[in-house]
Amino acid sequence: MQKMIGLVALGLALSLGAAQAAGPKEKASPAAAGQQSRMKDCNAEARSKALKGDERKAFMSECLKKK
């Protein structure tokens, strides 16, 4: 009996999770979209300069502040 209850609970949890994941997507706010764009540009620039570790962190911080 406990196995059956456990299986039902697991099935319910999985089905609710799937329904949540399939829900409508929210559009990003303009501020979030701008931040994503800056992050993309700064990442590309850091990659082209082959920056790693602390150098990359410092560069990313400054790059995101500038724009």
C-alpha positions as CSV (number, residue, x, y, z in Angstrom):
1,M,0.0,0.0,0.0
2,Q,2.8,2.4,0.9
3,K,4.5,1.6,-2.5
4,M,1.3,2.5,-4.3
5,I,1.0,5.8,-2.4
6,G,4.6,6.6,-3.2
7,L,4.2,5.9,-6.9
8,V,1.0,8.0,-7.1
9,A,2.8,10.9,-5.3
10,L,5.8,10.6,-7.6
11,G,3.6,10.5,-10.7
12,L,1.7,13.6,-9.5
13,A,4.9,15.5,-8.8
14,L,6.3,14.6,-12.2
15,S,3.1,15.6,-14.0
16,L,2.9,19.0,-12.2
17,G,6.6,19.7,-13.1
18,A,6.0,18.9,-16.7
19,A,2.9,21.2,-16.8
20,Q,4.9,24.0,-15.2
21,A,7.7,23.6,-17.7
22,A,5.3,23.7,-20.6
23,G,3.7,27.0,-19.5
24,P,3.8,30.2,-21.5
25,K,7.2,31.9,-21.7
26,E,7.4,35.4,-20.3
27,K,9.1,38.1,-22.4
28,A,12.2,39.7,-20.9
29,S,11.9,43.2,-19.8
30,P,13.7,45.8,-21.9
31,A,16.3,46.3,-19.1
32,A,16.9,42.5,-19.0
33,A,17.2,42.3,-22.7
34,G,19.8,45.2,-22.7
35,Q,21.8,43.5,-20.0
36,Q,21.8,40.2,-22.0
37,S,23.0,42.1,-25.0
38,R,25.8,43.7,-23.1
39,M,26.8,40.4,-21.6
40,K,26.9,38.8,-25.0
41,D,29.1,41.6,-26.4
42,C,31.4,41.6,-23.5
43,N,31.8,37.8,-23.5
44,A,32.7,37.9,-27.2
45,E,35.3,40.6,-26.6
46,A,36.8,38.7,-23.6
47,R,36.9,35.6,-25.7
48,S,38.7,37.4,-28.6
49,K,41.2,38.7,-26.1
50,A,41.6,35.1,-24.6
51,L,41.1,36.4,-21.1
52,K,40.9,33.8,-18.2
53,G,40.3,33.8,-14.5
54,D,40.6,37.0,-12.5
55,E,41.6,39.0,-15.7
56,R,38.4,38.0,-17.3
57,K,36.3,38.8,-14.2
58,A,37.8,42.2,-14.0
59,F,37.3,42.9,-17.7
60,M,33.7,41.7,-17.6
61,S,33.0,43.9,-14.6
62,E,34.4,47.0,-16.3
63,C,32.8,46.2,-19.7
64,L,29.3,45.8,-18.2
65,K,29.7,49.1,-16.3
66,K,30.7,51.1,-19.4
67,K,27.8,50.4,-21.6
